[in-house]
Amino acid sequence: MPPSPQAEGARSIAAAFRALADVASAAADDAGWQQADDTYNNVVLAALDLHRPSLVQAGDVARGPLATVDGALFQVGQALDGQDAARIRAEAERVAAALDALAPGLAGSAPALGTTLAGWRKLAADFERLAGRQLGGEDVWRDMRNAAIALMDDVAAREAAVAAAVPAGAIALQQVRVMAYRMRMAALDQSPDAAAGALALFDRAMNELETSVSTGGVPPREVPAILSFEGLPVVGQVGQSVAVPIMTRGVADVGGLGGFVLDIRWSTRALRMDDVRWNLGGAASATANDVAAGHYILELPPAPVGPEVDARVAELVMTVLGVTPDPADYVPSEPLAALYDALDEAEQMTLSGEVAMASARLFGAYAGFADGQGVMGSLYARLEAVDRAALVETAWLGLLDRASRPEPAGADAIVEAIGAARAALAGGVEAYVSSLSTDGGIPITIDVISATDLAGRSLATRRTVAARVLTSGLATPTAIGSSNGAAGSGSPAGTSSQDPSGTDAPPAVVQAPPVGTGAGGAPYGSAGAAGGAGASDADAGAGDGRPDGLLRVALAAALLIGGLGALLSARRGSGAR
C-alpha cells in the first residue's frame, strides 16, 4: 500500500520541528537566534500551512496530534524569546512523537520519506559500482540493466507519496524517474559516458529532494549576496564613441575585492568594442574571447590587495553603430543551437523509427543545458532570470520521459513533445530578450563568472545591472550640451588601454566624470557628440550622484512569497535581534 499524503505530511511537519531544534541548538549569539526565528517562520509555519489541510481531512485520528502541534507552537514561541534551546528540542520531540505515531495509523507500514530516498540512493549506488566494473573491462551490462530496472520499479512504486509530501520537489522527482530510464538505456548501449551523465543528474536531483524533505517541503532560505557589479548608462549617437563604466557595489561589506571574472555581451549590430580601460591599476588583465561576435571576458586575477570600497573597475570604449540591437547576440549561441539541433535531429530519427537514437541525442543536449544550473552567464541562468528555466526543463524532461521508457510512447506523442520542448525554449529566449529591451537603449549584459575577496575566498554575487547606451528620448544636461557642440576632453590620465579589436583609432570618446568620494558611489554622465565637452559633476545632478532621467533596471525576477493563511498570526518578526 503506497504512503498516503496524510502520512507524508505528518512526517514533513515533524521534520520541520526537528530542523528548528537543530538550528536553536547551534545558536551561539543573536545572529544564530535570528536564524532560529527565520526557521520558525519559513520552515515550521510553512510546513504546517502546506500539510495541515491533509491532516485535518484524516478526521478524529488526527485531532490529538494536531492539538499537540498547536500547543507546541505557543511553547516554541516562548522558548525562542527566552533563547531556550533545550525547551525547543523537547517540544520538537513531543510533536515528532505524536506525528510519527499518527503516520502508521494513516498509512500502514509505509516507510518514511527518508527511508524511501535512502533506498533510491542504494539502488543507484549498485548501478554505479557495476558501471565502474564495466570501465575496468568486465561484461556486466546485463547486471547494470537489472540494477537500473530495480531503481525504475522502486521509483514508480513510491514517487506518488514523495510528490504529495514534497510538492516543491516536482522537477527533481521527475528528473529522478527519467534518469533511472537513462541508466537502463546506458546499460543497453554499453555507454560509460551516458551512464556517468545519468548518475550525475540523478545525484543532483536527489540532493534537491533530500533538502526539501529536511525542511518539511519548504525550500531553504538563501543568504542574500551583497557584492554586485553594475554597468552604468551613458548617452551616445550613431557614429559616436562612448565610455561605459563598470562599477562595484558592496565591496566594503565583503571586506575588499581581490579578483573577478566578468562575462560581457553586446550586439555587434549596434555596438563595436574599441578599447578597455582599467581603473584599478595593478596586474589587471583582459582576455578577448570573441569581440567580433560581441563577447568579452574581463578578468582581474586574484590578489591580496585590491579595492576595499566601491570603485569604477573599468570602462568599455564602444562605438555606436546603430540603434537596433540584434536580440540573438545576448543569448549564448552554441548552447542554444545545440538544443535546437538536437530537437530537429530527434524529430527526424523518431519519424524514421529510431526512437532509441533520438532519446540518446536528446539526453546529451539536455545534460548540457542542465549543467548550466548555478553557472552565471549560462543559457540556464539567463532563462532562470525570467522564470523560464523550470518551464524549459520540465518540457525536456517530459520529452525524455516519453522517449526513454522501456516501452516508448508512439512516434506522434514523441513528436508532439518535441514541439512542446521547442516552444518552451523559444518562449524562454523571447522572454529573456524582452526583459533586456524593457528599459530601451542598447543593453550590454555583464555576468559575474567568479569573484574573490582579498584572502582568495569565493564571494557570492547578486545579479548585475546591465549597462545601456541610450540613443534617444533623453533631455539631460549632457545631451543638451552635445547639441551645442562644446569642446571635447581627452582620456583620463593614468589609465592603461588595451585594444582587443585591433581597429584604427576610434572617434573621440564621450567621457564619464571621475569617480567621486561619496558613500553612494560616483556620479556618471556622458558628453555629447565626438569632440564634445565632458559632463561635469555639477551637470550630473545631485541626490545619489546619478544623472536625472537615466533609468537603471536590474534584470532579476521578483520573488512573490505567498502568505501562510491562518498561521500568519503566529509569524515572528524578523530583524528584531
N, C-alpha and C positions, 0 to 999 in steps of 0.2 A: 504494500500500500504506500503510495507516494506521500511525502510530508505535506500537510495542509498549510495554507497561508497563515492560519492562526498559530500553528506550532512554530513556524519560522519567524513570525512576527514577535512571538513571546521571547524567543531566543535572541533576536536582534535588540529588543529593549533591554534584556539582561546584559547583553554585551556592551550597550551604551553606558549603563550604570557602572559596569566594571572599568570601562575606559576612563570615566570620570574619577573613579577611585585611584587608578594608576597615576593620572595627572596630579591629583591632590597629594598623593604620597611623595611625588618627586618635587613638589613645590618647595623652594628654599627661600624665596623672597617675594616681594609684592608682585613682581612680574610673573612669577610662577603661579601665584594665586589668581592673577588676572587671566592666565591661560586656563586655569580651572573654571573660572566664571564663564569663559568663552566655550569651553567644552560642555558645560551645563546647558548653555543657550543653544549652541549649534549642533550638538550631538544628542544629548539626552532628550531635550524637548522636541527636537526634530524627529527623532526615532519614535517618540510617543505619538506625535502628530501623524506620522506615516502609518504606524501599525496598530494604534489603539482601536480604530474602527473595526478591524477584522476580529479583534479580541472581544469587543462588545457583542458582535454577532454570534459569538460562541454561546451566549446566554449565561445561565446560572453557574456553569462550571468555571467561568472566568471572573465571576463577581468578586470573590475573595481576593485573588491575586491582584486585580485592578485596585481594590481598596488598599492593599499593601503598597502598591506603586504610588497612589495618591498621598498616603501618609508619608512615604519616603521623600517625596518631592519637598514637602514642608521641612522635614528634618534635615535634608541635604542643604536646603537654602540657609537654614540657621548655622549649619556646620561650616558652610563657605564663609559666612560673615565672621565666624569665630576662628577661621583657619584651622579647623579641627579635622585633620586627615583621617584619624582613626575612626571618628564617628561616621565620616563619609564612606569609609570602607565597610563598616558594619551595616550601614543602610543598603549599600550596593549588594552585599552578600544576602541580606534579607530579601531584597527584590529578586535577586537571581534565584534563590531557593524557591520562592513562590512561583516564579515563572517557569523555571526548569521543571518543577513538579507538574505544572499545568500542561506543558508541551506533550508529554507522553499520553495524557488523558485525551488530547485532541488528535494526536497523530499516531497512536500505537507505538510501534518500536522504531519509528523513523529516526535515522541518525541525525545528529546536529549538523548545521551547515559546515562547521569546521571539519567534522569527520568526512563529509562529502568532498570538500575541496582537497583535504589531505589524501583521500583515495584517488582523486584525479591526478594529483602530483605523483603518487606512487606509480600509477599506470603509465604516465608519460616518462617517468624515470626508467621503467622497464624497457620502453621503446628506445630511449636514448642509449642505454647500455648496449642494446643489440646493434644500434647504429654505429657505436664505437667498434664493436667487433667486426661489422661489415667493412669499416675503413681499414681494419687490420687484415682484410683478405678473406674472412670467413663467409661462407654461403648461408646467410641467415635471413634472407629476405622473407621467407615464409613465416619465420618467428616474428619478424618485425610487423608483417601484415596482421598476424594474430594479435599482437600486442596493441596495435592501433585499433583493431575491431573491438577488443575488450574495452578500450577507452571510449570509443564511439558508443557502445552499448550502455556503459555506465552514465555517460553524459545524457544520453537520450532518456534514461530512466529517472534522472534526478534534476534535470535542468528546469523543469516547471516549478519545483519547490524553491530552487535558488532564485529564479526570476521573480517569484512572488515575494520573497523575503528581501531581495536587494534590487528594487526597480532601477536604481541608478547604475547598475552594472549590466544593463541590457546589451550594449555593444560588446563589452568584454565577454559576456556569456555567448553571444553569437560567434565571436571570434574563437572561443574555446571549441565550440562544436565544429566550425569549419576547419580549424587546424587539426582536429582529430581526423577529419576526412582527408586532409592533405598528407598526414602521416601515412595513412593507408596507401595513397597514391604514390608517395615517395618510395614506399616499400615495393610496390608493384613495378615502378620504373627503375628500381635499384639506383636511385639518385641521392648520393650523400648531401649534395647542396640543397636539394628540395627538403630532405629530412631536417637539416640544420635550420633552414628558414622557417619551417613549420614549428619546430621546437622553440625557436626564439620568440615567435609571435605568440605561441601558447603560453610561454613563461610571462610575457608582458601582460597578457590578458588575465592570467591567474593572479599576478601581483595586484592588479586593479580590483579584482573580485575580493581578494583577501583583505585589502584595505577597506573596501565598502562594508564587508562583514564586521570588521573590527570596530567600525564606527557606527554600527547599527544601521547601515544602509545609507548613511549621510556622508557625502564626500568631506574629507578633512579640510579644515580651513587653512588656506595657504598664507604664509607670512608675506605681506606685500613687499615687493622690491622697492628700493629707494633710488638707486642710480638710474639715470636715463641720459640719452643723447638727443639733442634737439636741433633740427635744421631750421634756420630762421628764414622768413620770407624776404625776398628782395623784389624790386620792380625793374623790369627791363623791356625793351622793344626789340623787334626783329632786326638783326644785324648788330646788336649791342652786346658787349661783354659785361657780365655781372660776376661779382664775387659772393658766393653763397656761404655764409658762416655755419659751422657746426659747433654747437655749444654743449657743455656738460651741465647736468643738474644733479644735485645731491652728493657731490664729491666730499664735502666736509663731513656729512653724516656717515659715510662709509670709511672714513679715515684716510682718504687720499686715493688717487688713481695711478696705478703702476703701469698699466698697459691695456690695450684693447685691439680688437679686430672688427672693423665695420664693413658690411656688405652694402654697396651703394648702387642703385639702379636709376636710370632715367631713359627717356625716349629719345633716340637718336634722330627721329623725325623733327623734334622740336629743339633739342639742345646738343651742343658739342662740347666735350670737356677739353680745355686747352692747357690747364695747369692745376697743380695742387700746391697750396701754400700752407706750410706748417707753422703754427704759432706757439708750439710748446718748446721748441728747441731740442737739444739733446740728440739722441740717436734715433729719432723717429724715421720710419721708412714707409714707403708705399709700394704696393705691388699692383701694377696694371694687369688686370685679368683679361678683359676684352673691351677696351674703350670703344672700339668701332661698333660694338653691339650694345653699348650703354651699360656696362657692368664694370665696377671698380672695387678693389679690395684696399681699404685704408687701414694701416696697421701701426701701432706703437708697441714695440717689443716690451715685455715685462721688465721692470727695473725697480730698484728700491727707492728711487727718487721720482717725483712727478708732482703734478698739481695737487694741492690739498684743499683748494676751494674751486668753485665753478669757474671755468675758463673757456675761451674760444680755442678749440684744439686745432682747427684747420679751416681753410677757405677753399672752396671748389670754384675755379675760374671757368665759367661756361659762356659760350656764345649762343645767343638765341637765334635759332634757325627758322622757327615758325611758331605758330600759336596753337597748333592742334597735335598733341602728343598721340603716339600710337599705343593703345591700351596693351597690346601684346608685349610691349617692351618691359612691363612691370611684373610679369609672371615668369618664373624660371622655365625657360622654353624646353630644355631637354627632358625634365621630369614630366612636363605636361604632354609633350609629344610621345613619350614612352607609353603613357596611359591611353592616349587616343589610338596609337598604332596597335597596341595590344587588343583593344576593343574591335578594331577593324579586322585584324587578322583572326581573332577568335570567332567573329561572326562568320567569316568565310569557312573556317575549319568546321564549325558547327553545322553549317548547311551542307558541307561535304561529308558529314558523318564522323568527323574526327573530334569527338567531344573531349576525349582524354587529353589530346594535344591542346585543344582550346583551353581547357581548365588549367593546364600547366603554364601556358602563355599568360593567362590572366593572373595566376597566382604570383608569377615573377614580377609583373607590373605592380600588383597590389602591395607586395612586400616592399618594393622600392618606395612607394608612396607612404606606407605606414612607418618606414624608418625615419621619415622626416618629422614625426611627432616629437615635440620638445626641441626641435632644431630651428633656431631663429633664421629667417630668410628662406626656409624651405617652402615648397608648394603647400605642404600640410599646414605649416604655420600661417601662411598667408590666407588660406581658406578658413582656418580656425579664427582668425582675427575678425571675420564677418560671420561667425557662427555657421559655417557651411562644411567644415571638415567632417563632422559627425554624420551629416547627411550623405556626403560622398562615400564615407567609409561604410555606412550602413547599406548603401546601394551596391557597392562592390562585394561586400560580404554576402548579400542576398544572391548576387550573381554566382559567386563561388560556391555557395551552398547548392544551388540548382545544378551546377556543372560538375561538382566533386562527389556527390553522393555515390554509394555503391551501385544504385540504380538511378542514373542521372535523369533529370526532367527531360521532356521531349525537346526537340530542336526549336519548336515555336516558343516554348516557355523560356528557353535559354536566350534566344534572340530578343525576346521581349525584355528580359532582364538586362541584356547588353544595352538596349535602348534606354532603359531607366538609369543605368550607370553613366551612360554618355550624357544624358540630360542633367543628372545631378552634378557632373563635373562641369559642364558648360554653364549651368546656373551658378555654381560656386565661383567660377572665374569671373563671370559677369558681375556678381555681387561685389567681389573684391575690387574690380576695376571701377565700378560705380562709386565705391567708397572713396577712391582716390580723387575722383572728379567733383566731390561734394563741395569743396571749397574753391573750385576754379583754379585757373593758372596751370602751370606745368609742374607736376609733382616730381620730387627727387626722393625716392624712398631710401631709408637708412635702417638697416637691421644690424643689431649687435650680435656678432658670432660668439664673442667672448670678451670678458673684461676681468681684470685682476686688480687687487689692492697693492699697496706698497710692499706687502710681505709675500706677494705672489699668490695669494688665495683668490679663488674664483668669486666673482661678485654676481648676484642676481640683478637683472636689469628690467626696467619697465619698457613697454613698447615706446619706440622713438616717435617723435613728431616729425613727419615728413617735411622737408624743405619745399618751398614753392617759389617759382619765378612767375610773378604776376605781371601780365602784359596789358591789362586794360581794366577799366572800371574803378580806378582809384584816383582820388584827388587829394593826395598828401602833399605836404610842403616840398618833399624831394621830387615828386613827379612834376609839380608845377615849376620847380626850379629847372628841370631838364628842358622844358619847353622854352625857357628864356635863354638857353644857350650859355650858361655860366662856364667859367674856365675849369679845366679838369685838374685832378690831383694824381700824383704818382703812386707807385706801390708802397706799402708800409715798409719802413726801414727795418732792417734786421730780420726779414723773413726769407727763408730759403724757398726755392722754386724748383719744381720738377715738372717736366713736360712729357706726359705719358703718350701723347699722340704724335709727337714729332712734327707738328704742323708749324707753319710760319707764325710769326708774332701775331697774336690776336689783336682785335681793336682795343682801344684804351678801356681799362677795367673800371666798372662802376663800383666804387668802394663803399663798404660799410664802415661806420666810425669805429675807433678803437674800443676795446673792452673797458668799461668803467669799473669803479671800485664798489659800487653799491651792492647791498646784500642780495638784491633780486637779480643780479646779472647785468650785462652791459646793454646799452641802447644800440639798436641796429637800424640802419636805413640804407637807401640806395640813392645814388646821384642820378642824374639824367642821362642823356644820350652820350655816345662816345665823345670824350673830351669835355664832358660837363663837370661841374664842381661837385666835390664830395659833400654829403649832408653833414651838418654839424650836430653836436649833441643837442643843441637848442632846437634845431629843426625837428629832431626825432620826437619831441614831446616829453611830457613828464609822466607822473604816475609810476608804472612798473618799468619804465625805461624802454618801451617798445612803441613804434610809430602808431598813432591812432589810425584805425581803419584797416590795419593788416591783421588778417584773421589767422589764428593758429588752431588747427584741428588735429587732435590725436586720433590715429586710426585704430581705435580699440572699441569693441562692442561693449555696451553697458550690461552689467550682470544684474538681472532683476530677481531678487530673492523674495519668494512668497512668504506670507505670514504663517503662523502656527495655529490659526484658528483660536479655539478657546484657551489654548495653552499660552497665548501671548501674555496673559495677565501674570503668568509665573516667570516670565523672562527677566533675567537680571540685567541691570545697566552695565554697560562697558565703559572703560576709561575712568572708572572711579578710583582705581588704585594708583 
